[in-house]
């Protein structure tokens, strides 16, 4: 997942971030304001992690978002014919 997309729609993604790292407070998320580095520091400090471990967790979370987004797009296809004469199978 592109971090610019996350920061551009921070109100949406902060809920998912808080679901993943539930110890983060609203104040900490407001302070991060969609920026990756401040969020990384907040995760590191709140969970008493090394920078490397906090970064690994955040990268895995981002990767999972990309996979979920791809899967959701795949699910939007249907077997019914579209107006352009094609169907979701290609």
Residue pairs with C-beta under 8 A, 6 or more apart in sequence:
1 62
1 63
1 65
1 66
1 69
3 36
3 62
6 13
6 34
6 36
6 62
6 65
7 33
7 34
7 35
7 36
8 34
10 33
10 34
13 34
14 29
14 34
16 65
17 24
17 29
17 39
17 61
18 24
18 29
20 61
21 43
21 46
21 47
23 46
23 47
24 42
24 43
24 46
28 42
28 46
29 39
29 42
31 38
31 42
32 38
32 39
32 42
36 58
39 58
40 51
40 54
40 55
40 58
41 54
43 49
43 54
43 57
43 58
44 50
44 51
44 53
44 54
47 54
49 57
76 88
77 87
77 88
77 89
78 87
78 88
79 87
79 88
79 89
80 87
80 88
81 87
82 88
